[in-house]
């Protein structure tokens, strides 16, 4: 993957105080994070661990993003529906972790891509497994091949909400099947 010109510009790694400059900087960072994750097929990461990765640390110019800047970038991606912080705990006791989902395609785009495949292949009124739709040889050429299962299920939930799919749980231990309409 080729990094954009900003990646070799030291101020890129420091949150800029001027609002116009900051807007351009965050837009560039969002594009870079999405492109990098798509290229590397990263669907989730821990911000603390990624701080030292080549994405956020440019050894050539001896610059790396602060954790605060990484969090601002992720929050910006969330505002664009392209990321989501992972939570630990339940309901009002849920707390944000340092881990996040990265959606190089927004969840509604993933849902559309999956449903287009289902329609094209006549899989309506058929129960499919997650393996069949994500990991099997039949889908090797599809964009969603080897899609993170949690991201896949979030996309299926959107299809379920629009009555285009239903998750079928046989028991608590098995992955659900998916019936498409």
C-alpha positions in Angstrom: 0.0 0.0 0.0 1.2 3.5 -0.8 0.8 6.1 1.9 -0.4 9.6 1.0 1.9 12.6 0.9 0.7 13.8 4.3 2.1 10.7 6.0 5.6 12.0 5.4 4.7 15.5 6.7 5.5 15.7 10.4 2.6 18.0 11.5 0.2 15.3 10.2 1.0 13.4 13.4 -0.1 16.2 15.7 -3.7 17.4 16.0 -3.8 20.8 14.4 -5.4 23.7 16.4 -6.8 25.6 13.3 -10.3 24.3 12.6 -10.0 24.3 8.8 -6.6 22.5 9.0 -7.9 20.1 11.6 -10.9 19.2 9.4 -8.6 18.4 6.4 -6.2 16.5 8.6 -9.0 14.4 10.1 -10.5 13.7 6.7 -7.1 12.6 5.5 -6.5 10.4 8.5 -10.0 8.8 8.1 -9.2 8.0 4.5 -5.9 6.6 5.4 -7.2 4.4 8.2 -10.0 3.0 6.0 -7.6 2.4 3.1 -5.0 0.8 5.3 -7.5 -1.5 7.1 -9.1 -2.5 3.8 -5.6 -3.3 2.3 -4.6 -5.3 5.4 -8.1 -6.7 5.9 -8.3 -5.4 9.4 -11.9 -5.3 10.8 -11.1 -4.4 14.4 -8.1 -3.2 16.4 -7.0 -2.0 19.8 -6.0 1.6 19.6 -3.3 1.1 22.3 -1.7 -1.6 20.3 -2.0 0.1 16.9 -0.2 3.2 18.2 3.1 1.6 17.3 2.0 0.1 14.0 3.1 1.6 10.7 -0.3 3.1 10.3 0.2 5.5 13.2 3.9 5.6 13.5 6.2 6.7 10.7 9.8 5.7 11.6 11.2 7.4 8.6 10.4 10.8 10.0 10.4 9.7 13.6 6.7 10.7 14.3 3.8 8.8 15.8 0.3 9.7 16.7 -0.6 10.3 20.4 -3.2 8.0 21.7 -5.4 11.1 22.1 -5.1 11.8 18.3 -5.9 8.1 17.5 -9.0 8.4 19.7 -10.1 11.6 17.9 -9.6 9.9 14.5 -11.7 6.9 15.6 -14.4 9.2 17.0 -14.4 11.0 13.6 -14.8 7.6 11.8 -17.7 6.9 14.2 -19.3 10.2 13.2 -19.0 8.9 9.6 -20.5 5.5 10.5 -17.2 3.8 9.6 -16.2 2.7 13.1 -17.6 1.7 16.5 -16.0 1.5 19.9 -16.3 -1.9 21.5 -17.9 -2.0 24.9 -17.4 -4.2 27.9 -20.2 -4.7 30.5 -23.9 -4.5 30.0 -26.4 -1.7 29.5 -25.8 1.4 31.7 -22.6 -0.3 33.1 -21.1 -0.7 29.7 -17.8 1.0 29.3 -15.9 1.8 26.1 -12.7 -0.3 25.6 -9.7 0.7 23.6 -10.9 -1.7 20.9 -12.9 -0.7 17.9 -14.6 -2.1 14.8 -13.4 -0.5 11.6 -15.9 -0.5 8.7 -14.1 0.1 5.4 -17.7 -0.2 4.1 -20.4 1.2 6.3 -22.6 -1.6 7.8 -25.5 -0.7 5.5 -23.1 -1.1 2.5 -22.0 -4.5 3.8 -25.6 -5.4 4.2 -26.4 -4.3 0.6 -23.3 -6.2 -0.8 -24.3 -9.4 1.0 -28.0 -9.1 0.0 -27.0 -8.5 -3.6 -25.0 -11.7 -3.5 -27.9 -13.6 -2.0 -30.3 -12.3 -4.7 -27.9 -12.9 -7.5 -27.4 -16.5 -6.4 -31.1 -17.3 -5.6 -30.6 -17.8 -1.9 -33.8 -16.3 -0.8 -36.0 -18.6 1.3 -32.8 -20.6 2.1 -31.1 -21.0 5.4 -27.4 -20.4 5.1 -24.6 -20.7 7.6 -22.1 -18.0 8.4 -19.4 -20.3 7.1 -21.2 -20.7 3.7 -21.5 -16.9 3.4 -18.2 -15.8 4.7 -15.5 -18.5 4.6 -16.4 -21.0 1.9 -14.7 -21.4 -1.4 -18.0 -20.3 -3.1 -17.5 -16.8 -1.9 -13.7 -16.4 -2.4 -14.2 -13.7 -5.0 -16.8 -11.7 -3.0 -15.9 -8.6 -1.1 -17.2 -10.2 2.1 -15.0 -13.2 1.9 -13.4 -13.7 5.3 -15.4 -10.8 6.7 -15.1 -10.5 10.5 -18.0 -12.6 11.9 -19.1 -9.8 14.3 -19.2 -7.3 11.4 -21.0 -9.8 9.3 -23.7 -10.3 12.0 -24.1 -6.6 12.5 -24.8 -6.3 8.8 -27.2 -9.2 9.0 -29.0 -7.4 11.8 -29.6 -4.5 9.5 -31.1 -6.9 6.9 -33.2 -8.4 9.7 -34.5 -5.0 10.7 -35.6 -4.4 7.1 -37.2 -7.8 7.0 -34.8 -9.2 4.3 -33.3 -11.8 6.6 -33.8 -13.6 9.9 -31.2 -15.0 12.2 -32.2 -18.5 13.3 -30.7 -19.7 16.6 -30.9 -23.5 17.1 -29.3 -23.5 20.5 -27.0 -21.2 22.5 -23.8 -22.9 21.5 -24.0 -22.8 17.7 -23.6 -19.9 15.4 -27.0 -18.8 14.0 -28.2 -19.7 10.5 -29.5 -16.9 8.3 -32.7 -17.1 6.3 -33.1 -14.5 3.6 -36.3 -13.2 2.1 
